[in-house]
Amino acid sequence: RFQKTRWGSCSARGNINLNGCLLFLPAALTRYIVLHELCHTRQLNHSERFWKILFSVEPEALALDKAMRRAWRYVPQWVFTAS
């Protein structure tokens, strides 16, 4: 799905959903989101344990997380206006 608010999610059952808008992001940011959601299969919240797991697979997690705050600029506006 092409959502306007979330890049990805992970359910309690470990099902991961990814936003189709990830197709427009630089590879490093898309990789970060996939890793972020995969880490949620081990720890469902954003606790200290979650961040330790994420840092173990992506040492630049904080910088990438910060970059994701500006990531919507990569998504063309037509994605949300096309019918």
VEXMI-128373 format. One record per residue (C-alpha): x, y, z; residue in three letters. Coordinates in nm, 4 decimals, padded with zeros to 6 digits. Each point is the difference from the previous one (the first is absolute). Layout:
# VEXMI-128373
u, v, w, code
X, Y, Z, Ala
...
//
This chain:
# VEXMI-128373
u, v, w, code
00.0000, 00.0000, 00.0000, Arg
00.0986, 00.3607, -00.0509, Phe
-00.0543, 00.1528, 00.3427, Gln
00.0528, 00.3619, 00.0996, Lys
00.1112, -00.0531, 00.3586, Thr
00.1952, -00.3245, 00.0471, Arg
00.2929, -00.1507, -00.1818, Trp
-00.0571, -00.3438, 00.1448, Gly
-00.1558, -00.1979, 00.2796, Ser
00.0360, -00.3328, 00.1736, Cys
-00.2922, -00.1819, 00.1601, Ser
00.0108, -00.2036, 00.3200, Ala
00.0013, -00.3092, -00.2228, Arg
00.3126, 00.1240, -00.1750, Gly
-00.1721, 00.1030, -00.3225, Asn
00.1851, 00.2881, -00.1609, Ile
-00.1726, 00.2543, -00.2238, Asn
00.2061, 00.2448, -00.2028, Leu
-00.1103, 00.3238, -00.1610, Asn
00.0200, -00.0006, -00.3799, Gly
00.1520, 00.3485, 00.0212, Cys
00.3245, -00.1680, 00.1072, Leu
00.0583, -00.0577, -00.3715, Leu
00.0871, 00.3689, -00.0350, Phe
00.2502, 00.0188, 00.2859, Leu
00.3760, -00.0397, -00.0211, Pro
00.1018, -00.3616, 00.0553, Ala
00.1615, 00.0716, 00.3378, Ala
-00.3262, 00.1380, 00.1407, Leu
-00.2078, -00.2852, -00.1379, Thr
00.2481, -00.2479, 00.1472, Arg
-00.0275, 00.1757, 00.3365, Tyr
-00.3800, -00.0295, 00.0042, Ile
00.0135, -00.3702, -00.0879, Val
00.2566, -00.0638, 00.2744, Leu
-00.2031, 00.2092, 00.2450, His
-00.3117, -00.2080, -00.0619, Glu
00.1939, -00.3276, 00.0091, Leu
00.1334, 00.0991, 00.3432, Cys
-00.3595, 00.0477, 00.1115, His
-00.0526, -00.3718, -00.0566, Thr
00.2381, -00.0453, 00.2962, Arg
-00.1145, 00.2981, 00.2088, Gln
-00.3354, 00.1567, -00.0806, Leu
00.0574, 00.3381, 00.1654, Asn
00.2673, 00.2696, -00.0161, His
00.1582, -00.0943, 00.3312, Ser
00.3710, 00.0016, 00.0746, Glu
00.0074, -00.3706, -00.0929, Arg
-00.1476, 00.0780, -00.3427, Phe
00.2669, 00.2646, -00.0684, Trp
00.2767, -00.2374, 00.1088, Lys
-00.1262, -00.2574, -00.2486, Ile
-00.0249, 00.2615, -00.2742, Leu
00.3480, 00.1411, 00.0705, Phe
00.1415, -00.3516, -00.0213, Ser
-00.1104, -00.0225, -00.3647, Val
00.0203, 00.3712, -00.0914, Glu
00.2559, 00.2084, 00.1926, Pro
-00.1194, 00.3185, -00.1769, Glu
-00.3598, -00.0457, 00.1186, Ala
-00.0266, 00.3385, 00.1730, Leu
00.1205, 00.1946, -00.3025, Ala
-00.2268, -00.1981, -00.2315, Leu
-00.2950, 00.0436, 00.2359, Asp
00.0592, 00.3755, -00.0058, Lys
00.0237, -00.0030, -00.3811, Ala
-00.3383, -00.1758, -00.0158, Met
-00.1633, 00.3140, 00.1444, Arg
00.0727, 00.1696, -00.3334, Arg
-00.0554, -00.3025, -00.2210, Ala
-00.3449, 00.1027, -00.1247, Trp
00.1720, 00.2520, -00.2272, Arg
00.1064, -00.2908, -00.2220, Tyr
-00.3593, -00.1081, -00.0637, Val
-00.1621, 00.1722, -00.3003, Pro
-00.3260, 00.1746, 00.0825, Gln
-00.1800, -00.1807, -00.2835, Trp
00.0204, -00.3223, 00.2046, Val
-00.2704, 00.1356, 00.2285, Phe
-00.2083, 00.1844, -00.2604, Thr
-00.0199, -00.2700, -00.2697, Ala
-00.3236, -00.1977, -00.0102, Ser
//
